[in-house]
Amino acid sequence: MKKLVVVLAVLGIIFLAADASFARGIGIKGGYAVMADNYKDLDVDDTPYFGVYFDAGNFLFNNLKFKPGLDYLTLKGPGQQDDADVWGIHLDWYWHFLGQSAISPFLGFGAALNLYDFQSDYEDSDAGLEGFAGVEFAISGPFSLMIEARYVMHDIATREDNMWKLGVGIQYNF
């Protein structure tokens, strides 16, 4: 619980520290995580995930957006002691290579801090990297819809704990 409070505080500071003209929106996303590499070899089950993200606006140039976020998933292994809740803190950059329009494809990358809380009362954390691609659609009023596919490397030290995340998000733009 203490880690969750720290995560939310950090994200709140990042979001609130932005100038009012800089903060652009808030979104929720969810989807399905498909295990790969070491996770698949260890028979870790594919699982749903969900999260929240903040559109902090343009970063360096108009087509690059900074969207920090937080997500959650549960890893279920063959033994109950292997089960873990995973909280990911993400610092993501979205490059809308055709510019911002009603339909905006993007490529992205980001760093993540993954916090593990195992059933066996063991806690751990790992630094990770993510690469992703998708499309953002401007829909009615202040809302936009995002569809994305991510390749997630949960631990950059071992480079073996990887997964694919296929997700959908909806954002409310200020």
Backbone as CSV, one residue per row, in Angstrom:
resi,resn,N_x,N_y,N_z,CA_x,CA_y,CA_z,C_x,C_y,C_z
1,MET,0.826,-1.195,0.000,0.000,0.000,0.000,0.865,1.252,0.000
2,LYS,1.998,1.183,0.735,2.880,2.336,0.807,3.438,2.678,-0.577
3,LYS,3.751,1.640,-1.369,4.264,1.876,-2.721,3.223,2.556,-3.592
4,LEU,1.959,2.158,-3.451,0.897,2.776,-4.235,0.777,4.263,-3.914
5,VAL,0.854,4.610,-2.648,0.781,6.018,-2.241,1.953,6.804,-2.828
6,VAL,3.150,6.226,-2.798,4.327,6.885,-3.370,4.157,7.071,-4.878
7,VAL,3.677,6.030,-5.554,3.466,6.101,-7.004,2.474,7.207,-7.346
8,LEU,1.350,7.233,-6.651,0.335,8.255,-6.916,0.851,9.653,-6.595
9,ALA,1.640,9.789,-5.545,2.212,11.094,-5.207,3.167,11.581,-6.290
10,VAL,4.020,10.692,-6.781,4.964,11.070,-7.847,4.216,11.491,-9.106
11,LEU,3.221,10.699,-9.498,2.447,11.058,-10.688,1.692,12.365,-10.487
12,GLY,1.169,12.579,-9.293,0.475,13.831,-9.007,1.393,15.029,-9.098
13,ILE,2.605,14.900,-8.586,3.578,15.998,-8.659,3.947,16.286,-10.108
14,ILE,4.175,15.228,-10.898,4.507,15.422,-12.312,3.378,16.159,-13.019
15,PHE,2.146,15.726,-12.747,1.003,16.319,-13.443,0.723,17.740,-12.959
16,LEU,0.757,17.965,-11.656,0.431,19.286,-11.121,1.547,20.300,-11.325
17,ALA,2.774,19.830,-11.506,3.889,20.748,-11.725,3.842,21.375,-13.110
18,ALA,3.069,20.757,-13.991,2.955,21.286,-15.351,2.139,22.578,-15.337
19,ASP,2.501,23.510,-16.179,1.759,24.743,-16.356,0.359,24.401,-16.880
20,ALA,-0.647,25.195,-16.545,-2.021,24.921,-16.970,-2.120,24.820,-18.493
21,SER,-1.322,25.596,-19.216,-1.360,25.517,-20.668,-0.621,24.284,-21.179
22,PHE,0.145,23.649,-20.308,0.937,22.484,-20.675,0.145,21.193,-20.482
23,ALA,-0.660,21.097,-19.407,-1.446,19.905,-19.152,-2.578,19.821,-20.165
24,ARG,-2.717,18.672,-20.790,-3.677,18.543,-21.890,-4.851,17.624,-21.603
25,GLY,-4.670,16.572,-20.820,-5.769,15.651,-20.592,-5.407,14.505,-19.677
26,ILE,-6.420,13.699,-19.400,-6.250,12.514,-18.577,-6.990,11.370,-19.261
27,GLY,-6.442,10.163,-19.157,-7.060,9.036,-19.831,-6.994,7.764,-19.021
28,ILE,-7.830,6.818,-19.396,-7.779,5.475,-18.825,-7.543,4.506,-19.980
29,LYS,-6.878,3.406,-19.665,-6.634,2.414,-20.705,-6.664,1.025,-20.097
30,GLY,-6.870,0.069,-20.950,-6.892,-1.311,-20.510,-6.729,-2.217,-21.706
31,GLY,-6.488,-3.464,-21.420,-6.306,-4.415,-22.505,-5.854,-5.752,-21.971
32,TYR,-5.043,-6.421,-22.775,-4.621,-7.761,-22.459,-3.113,-7.877,-22.628
33,ALA,-2.449,-8.476,-21.648,-1.005,-8.702,-21.691,-0.749,-10.157,-22.072
34,VAL,0.004,-10.344,-23.154,0.345,-11.680,-23.652,1.806,-11.943,-23.305
35,MET,2.052,-12.974,-22.528,3.398,-13.259,-22.037,4.308,-13.772,-23.140
36,ALA,5.590,-13.411,-23.047,6.600,-13.842,-24.020,7.864,-14.242,-23.270
37,ASP,8.791,-14.850,-23.971,10.122,-15.198,-23.473,10.059,-15.932,-22.134
38,ASN,10.751,-15.416,-21.109,10.866,-16.088,-19.825,9.503,-16.274,-19.153
39,TYR,8.623,-15.282,-19.239,7.285,-15.422,-18.658,6.545,-16.609,-19.285
40,LYS,6.651,-16.738,-20.595,5.977,-17.854,-21.281,6.612,-19.188,-20.892
41,ASP,7.944,-19.236,-20.807,8.638,-20.464,-20.414,8.262,-20.896,-18.996
42,LEU,7.974,-19.935,-18.115,7.596,-20.231,-16.733,6.093,-20.469,-16.571
43,ASP,5.363,-20.539,-17.690,3.915,-20.767,-17.684,3.137,-19.683,-16.933
44,VAL,3.582,-18.440,-17.041,2.828,-17.324,-16.475,1.641,-17.066,-17.400
45,ASP,0.456,-16.944,-16.817,-0.770,-16.781,-17.597,-0.854,-15.398,-18.235
46,ASP,-1.432,-15.354,-19.447,-1.786,-14.065,-20.054,-2.847,-13.426,-19.159
47,THR,-2.880,-12.103,-19.110,-3.738,-11.444,-18.123,-4.223,-10.080,-18.600
48,PRO,-5.370,-9.625,-18.123,-5.793,-8.258,-18.434,-4.975,-7.247,-17.630
49,TYR,-4.938,-6.024,-18.106,-4.290,-4.936,-17.373,-5.138,-3.686,-17.530
50,PHE,-4.934,-2.730,-16.649,-5.607,-1.442,-16.763,-4.717,-0.370,-16.163
51,GLY,-4.993,0.879,-16.523,-4.178,1.961,-16.009,-4.768,3.327,-16.279
52,VAL,-4.021,4.333,-15.883,-4.380,5.729,-16.079,-3.150,6.438,-16.627
53,TYR,-3.361,7.444,-17.454,-2.241,8.211,-17.988,-2.636,9.673,-18.097
54,PHE,-1.635,10.515,-18.159,-1.821,11.958,-18.231,-1.176,12.475,-19.503
55,ASP,-1.895,13.263,-20.266,-1.316,13.906,-21.443,-0.731,15.224,-20.966
56,ALA,0.582,15.277,-20.867,1.262,16.475,-20.371,1.605,17.439,-21.496
57,GLY,1.167,17.161,-22.704,1.373,18.080,-23.815,2.613,17.769,-24.619
58,ASN,2.973,18.730,-25.459,4.112,18.560,-26.364,5.426,18.605,-25.610
59,PHE,6.384,17.859,-26.138,7.706,17.772,-25.530,8.746,18.008,-26.623
60,LEU,9.518,19.039,-26.525,10.566,19.441,-27.457,10.040,19.954,-28.796
61,PHE,9.130,19.220,-29.452,8.545,19.703,-30.698,7.086,19.253,-30.767
62,ASN,6.324,19.838,-31.693,4.867,19.690,-31.719,4.358,18.265,-31.868
63,ASN,5.072,17.389,-32.537,4.564,16.042,-32.787,4.986,15.016,-31.741
64,LEU,5.732,15.428,-30.724,6.169,14.517,-29.668,5.437,14.877,-28.376
65,LYS,4.648,13.914,-27.854,3.872,14.152,-26.644,4.437,13.332,-25.490
66,PHE,4.396,13.913,-24.304,4.817,13.237,-23.088,3.567,12.812,-22.326
67,LYS,3.456,11.495,-22.060,2.286,10.962,-21.365,2.722,9.995,-20.260
68,PRO,3.000,10.516,-19.059,3.327,9.618,-17.947,2.072,8.872,-17.503
69,GLY,2.263,7.705,-16.910,1.103,6.928,-16.495,1.427,5.874,-15.460
70,LEU,0.382,5.196,-15.041,0.459,4.137,-14.040,-0.443,3.008,-14.513
71,ASP,0.059,1.765,-14.463,-0.820,0.648,-14.792,-0.622,-0.504,-13.816
72,TYR,-1.560,-1.449,-13.886,-1.595,-2.562,-12.951,-1.931,-3.848,-13.703
73,LEU,-1.251,-4.932,-13.330,-1.607,-6.265,-13.801,-1.189,-7.283,-12.756
74,THR,-1.743,-8.473,-12.877,-1.419,-9.555,-11.947,-0.737,-10.672,-12.721
75,LEU,0.430,-11.084,-12.263,1.136,-12.221,-12.847,0.750,-13.472,-12.065
76,LYS,0.246,-14.483,-12.772,-0.138,-15.742,-12.128,0.713,-16.846,-12.707
77,GLY,1.542,-17.427,-11.845,2.425,-18.504,-12.265,1.856,-19.861,-11.890
78,PRO,2.635,-20.930,-12.129,2.153,-22.280,-11.840,1.961,-22.532,-10.341
79,GLY,2.747,-21.871,-9.499,2.599,-22.002,-8.051,2.075,-20.702,-7.473
80,GLN,1.217,-20.790,-6.437,0.608,-19.585,-5.899,1.653,-18.621,-5.327
81,GLN,2.779,-19.127,-4.829,3.818,-18.252,-4.287,4.452,-17.386,-5.377
82,ASP,4.282,-17.774,-6.659,4.833,-17.000,-7.772,3.930,-15.849,-8.193
83,ASP,2.676,-15.829,-7.728,1.733,-14.790,-8.128,2.201,-13.435,-7.608
84,ALA,2.014,-12.407,-8.448,2.470,-11.072,-8.059,1.552,-10.003,-8.646
85,ASP,1.317,-8.972,-7.872,0.683,-7.756,-8.382,1.806,-6.869,-8.887
86,VAL,1.652,-6.326,-10.083,2.695,-5.484,-10.676,2.118,-4.102,-10.962
87,TRP,2.725,-3.090,-10.367,2.390,-1.689,-10.630,3.502,-1.117,-11.481
88,GLY,3.161,-0.529,-12.610,4.156,0.067,-13.502,3.996,1.577,-13.557
89,ILE,5.078,2.290,-13.313,5.106,3.748,-13.470,5.796,4.009,-14.803
90,HIS,5.104,4.688,-15.717,5.593,4.852,-17.082,5.888,6.307,-17.409
91,LEU,6.979,6.521,-18.105,7.333,7.822,-18.676,7.394,7.612,-20.181
92,ASP,6.289,7.880,-20.866,6.144,7.548,-22.283,6.156,8.783,-23.171
93,TRP,6.795,8.634,-24.328,6.808,9.668,-25.356,6.147,9.100,-26.602
94,TYR,5.153,9.826,-27.118,4.386,9.430,-28.296,4.766,10.353,-29.446
95,TRP,5.267,9.787,-30.527,5.628,10.576,-31.705,4.547,10.394,-32.759
96,HIS,3.772,11.437,-32.994,2.733,11.446,-34.026,3.404,11.891,-35.324
97,PHE,3.948,10.939,-36.056,4.819,11.230,-37.198,4.100,11.859,-38.384
98,LEU,2.779,11.793,-38.448,2.034,12.471,-39.507,1.357,13.741,-38.986
99,GLY,1.711,14.145,-37.778,1.108,15.330,-37.174,-0.175,14.981,-36.444
100,GLN,-0.699,15.957,-35.731,-1.951,15.786,-35.003,-3.117,16.068,-35.938
101,SER,-4.005,15.104,-36.081,-5.199,15.274,-36.907,-6.298,14.386,-36.328
102,ALA,-7.406,14.244,-37.033,-8.513,13.415,-36.545,-8.087,11.960,-36.377
103,ILE,-7.217,11.482,-37.263,-6.648,10.139,-37.147,-5.135,10.302,-37.138
104,SER,-4.504,9.980,-35.993,-3.066,10.222,-35.815,-2.328,8.945,-35.433
105,PRO,-1.657,8.300,-36.374,-0.827,7.155,-35.999,0.397,7.639,-35.211
106,PHE,0.922,6.760,-34.361,2.078,7.144,-33.555,3.005,5.962,-33.337
107,LEU,4.250,6.305,-33.036,5.258,5.374,-32.539,5.692,5.925,-31.194
108,GLY,6.135,5.059,-30.306,6.528,5.564,-29.006,7.535,4.684,-28.306
109,PHE,8.073,5.243,-27.242,9.022,4.537,-26.398,8.908,5.111,-24.995
110,GLY,9.407,4.374,-24.031,9.355,4.889,-22.674,10.090,4.008,-21.693
111,ALA,10.391,4.624,-20.577,10.998,3.919,-19.455,9.904,3.602,-18.446
112,ALA,10.115,2.548,-17.672,9.126,2.163,-16.666,9.834,1.677,-15.408
113,LEU,9.189,1.907,-14.292,9.610,1.319,-13.026,8.510,0.361,-12.632
114,ASN,8.826,-0.927,-12.543,7.845,-1.969,-12.229,8.025,-2.409,-10.788
115,LEU,6.952,-2.281,-10.001,6.961,-2.652,-8.589,6.169,-3.940,-8.421
116,TYR,6.815,-4.993,-7.909,6.205,-6.307,-7.751,5.855,-6.536,-6.280
117,ASP,4.659,-7.048,-6.038,4.232,-7.441,-4.698,3.795,-8.903,-4.794
118,PHE,4.686,-9.833,-4.386,4.433,-11.262,-4.509,3.536,-11.763,-3.384
119,GLN,2.793,-12.857,-3.651,1.930,-13.481,-2.653,2.734,-13.908,-1.435
120,SER,3.990,-14.257,-1.621,4.836,-14.748,-0.526,5.401,-13.600,0.308
121,ASP,4.746,-12.439,0.282,5.156,-11.242,1.042,6.544,-10.740,0.672
122,TYR,6.957,-11.015,-0.541,8.235,-10.531,-1.058,7.940,-9.394,-2.021
123,GLU,8.715,-8.320,-1.950,8.541,-7.193,-2.857,9.825,-6.968,-3.636
124,ASP,9.688,-6.487,-4.857,10.838,-6.243,-5.716,10.483,-5.118,-6.680
125,SER,11.481,-4.596,-7.336,11.245,-3.591,-8.379,12.302,-3.759,-9.460
126,ASP,11.915,-3.424,-10.684,12.818,-3.518,-11.825,12.592,-2.324,-12.742
127,ALA,13.651,-1.881,-13.374,13.540,-0.858,-14.416,13.250,-1.559,-15.728
128,GLY,12.368,-0.975,-16.518,11.995,-1.586,-17.787,11.967,-0.585,-18.922
129,LEU,11.827,-1.105,-20.130,11.710,-0.297,-21.341,10.509,-0.796,-22.140
130,GLU,9.917,0.122,-22.902,8.776,-0.244,-23.725,8.873,0.450,-25.071
131,GLY,8.441,-0.239,-26.094,8.286,0.328,-27.426,6.869,0.055,-27.869
132,PHE,6.236,1.006,-28.541,4.837,0.808,-28.904,4.466,1.552,-30.173
133,ALA,3.337,1.157,-30.723,2.785,1.775,-31.930,1.270,1.731,-31.817
134,GLY,0.618,2.672,-32.478,-0.834,2.683,-32.433,-1.421,3.838,-33.202
135,VAL,-2.705,4.073,-32.958,-3.445,5.131,-33.628,-4.319,5.831,-32.597
136,GLU,-4.376,7.156,-32.699,-5.249,7.954,-31.854,-6.323,8.577,-32.742
137,PHE,-7.586,8.465,-32.306,-8.724,8.995,-33.056,-9.391,10.097,-32.247
138,ALA,-9.604,11.256,-32.867,-10.394,12.305,-32.228,-11.856,11.899,-32.365
139,ILE,-12.555,11.776,-31.227,-13.969,11.428,-31.281,-14.773,12.585,-30.707
140,SER,-16.023,12.406,-30.523,-16.957,13.467,-30.158,-16.483,14.335,-28.995
141,GLY,-16.576,15.644,-29.179,-16.258,16.598,-28.119,-14.806,16.538,-27.686
142,PRO,-14.587,16.546,-26.373,-13.214,16.590,-25.863,-12.548,15.222,-25.727
143,PHE,-13.122,14.186,-26.305,-12.603,12.836,-26.120,-11.775,12.364,-27.307
144,SER,-10.800,11.513,-27.017,-10.050,10.839,-28.070,-9.878,9.374,-27.674
145,LEU,-9.798,8.520,-28.676,-9.670,7.086,-28.493,-8.297,6.655,-28.985
146,MET,-7.632,5.789,-28.231,-6.299,5.328,-28.587,-6.301,3.799,-28.637
147,ILE,-5.694,3.257,-29.684,-5.485,1.813,-29.813,-3.988,1.612,-29.972
148,GLU,-3.402,0.716,-29.161,-1.951,0.549,-29.218,-1.527,-0.885,-28.948
149,ALA,-0.323,-1.197,-29.414,0.362,-2.462,-29.130,1.726,-2.095,-28.555
150,ARG,2.084,-2.712,-27.433,3.349,-2.425,-26.747,4.173,-3.701,-26.588
151,TYR,5.479,-3.553,-26.769,6.397,-4.621,-26.393,7.056,-4.158,-25.104
152,VAL,6.892,-4.927,-24.051,7.328,-4.525,-22.712,8.478,-5.407,-22.260
153,MET,9.578,-4.786,-21.915,10.717,-5.469,-21.306,10.678,-5.085,-19.818
154,HIS,10.154,-5.987,-18.980,9.965,-5.660,-17.563,11.264,-5.438,-16.810
155,ASP,12.324,-6.114,-17.200,13.593,-6.007,-16.476,14.727,-5.849,-17.490
156,ILE,15.308,-4.641,-17.548,16.366,-4.418,-18.532,17.667,-5.111,-18.151
157,ALA,17.815,-5.518,-16.897,19.040,-6.204,-16.481,19.101,-7.615,-17.069
158,THR,17.979,-8.320,-17.077,17.994,-9.692,-17.594,17.516,-9.767,-19.043
159,ARG,16.686,-8.817,-19.461,16.117,-8.767,-20.814,15.349,-10.036,-21.174
160,GLU,14.842,-10.775,-20.172,14.123,-12.018,-20.426,12.665,-11.979,-19.989
161,ASP,12.273,-11.032,-19.133,10.904,-10.956,-18.632,10.125,-9.973,-19.500
162,ASN,9.568,-10.489,-20.587,8.941,-9.633,-21.592,7.501,-10.043,-21.851
163,MET,6.729,-9.108,-22.417,5.342,-9.369,-22.779,4.888,-8.388,-23.849
164,TRP,3.782,-8.710,-24.481,3.099,-7.815,-25.402,1.847,-7.322,-24.706
165,LYS,1.566,-6.029,-24.808,0.321,-5.475,-24.276,-0.479,-4.910,-25.442
166,LEU,-1.707,-5.394,-25.582,-2.613,-4.902,-26.605,-3.727,-4.167,-25.882
167,GLY,-3.873,-2.856,-26.164,-4.800,-2.087,-25.361,-5.566,-1.005,-26.092
168,VAL,-6.565,-0.501,-25.380,-7.418,0.581,-25.838,-7.506,1.597,-24.710
169,GLY,-7.478,2.886,-25.064,-7.599,3.927,-24.072,-8.546,5.019,-24.526
170,ILE,-9.131,5.717,-23.578,-9.956,6.868,-23.891,-9.459,8.026,-23.045
171,GLN,-9.314,9.181,-23.696,-8.731,10.357,-23.047,-9.723,11.500,-23.068
172,TYR,-9.818,12.192,-21.936,-10.592,13.428,-21.851,-9.598,14.576,-21.968
173,ASN,-9.767,15.417,-22.976,-8.855,16.537,-23.214,-9.400,17.803,-22.559
174,PHE,-8.537,18.507,-21.856,-8.948,19.753,-21.172,-9.106,20.873,-22.182
